[in-house]
């Protein structure tokens, strides 16, 4: 499996894979029917968040060997390794806090089932919890695996353009990233709007 660990246009690190975002799968038949409406709502999450969550969740128990992590190469291996480890620990803590908060909200969301129509609030919250749980488990597995850091000059060009605030170079660089690495909608992951 390959993960990309790159800074976005706001100089925050993003971790994602080259697979497009898709709704999380649910195994049981009754839950699949009940959660279809909630899946549509869940896909409204920003791509940079949903792609990161799904990249973490795809690291399963069967994942073995070194995990390939592509980065810009602007930092030496020891420094990028520390940054990546710190990033993973921070994400693991955030996911745990979100899971606890979502569990506290779950009874109130269940009460919204008293309203007529499908309980979209409850199902959306349940899907978010499933996604958060899978990502948290994936983060724990990633922290146990060996990492193989591989620099990529294209991401170095991207980070240099971001630091120099050359916004006119962004579309061409994003198109090259999409073409070379097969990352669909790279702009939705790496490009953040200014406030």
RANOR-V841702 format. One line per field, one symbol per residue. psi: psi as a letter, one per 20 degrees, with the letter a starting at -180 (. if undefined). A space follows every 50 residues. Layout:
psi = ???
This chain:
psi = qpqpnqqaijkppqprrjpqqqqqqpgqghhgghjghhgghhiiqqhhgh hgghgghiorhiprrpppopahjiqrggghgggggggggghggghggggg ghhhighhhhhiiiqqrqmhgghghgggggggghggggghgghirqpopo qphghggghghghilmhhigggghghggggikoplhhigiopqq.
